[in-house]
């Protein structure tokens, strides 16, 4: 696993992790977002779930490689 990443990428990931851990402590507290913005991921997930479970109306087309 250690050979997978070079030194630069390891240092970058370490700095990014540190930044993500420290920045909430330094930044001021923000007000909560409006309710409609909180529902966007739920609506998007429900649309994707409906698309995944819906049957295809086109006939099954098999592709043959030449």
Secondary structure, 3 states (H helix, E strand, C coil): CCCCCCHHHHHHHHHHHHHHHHHHHHCCCCCCCCHHHHHHHHHHHHHHHHHHHCCCCCCCCCCCCC
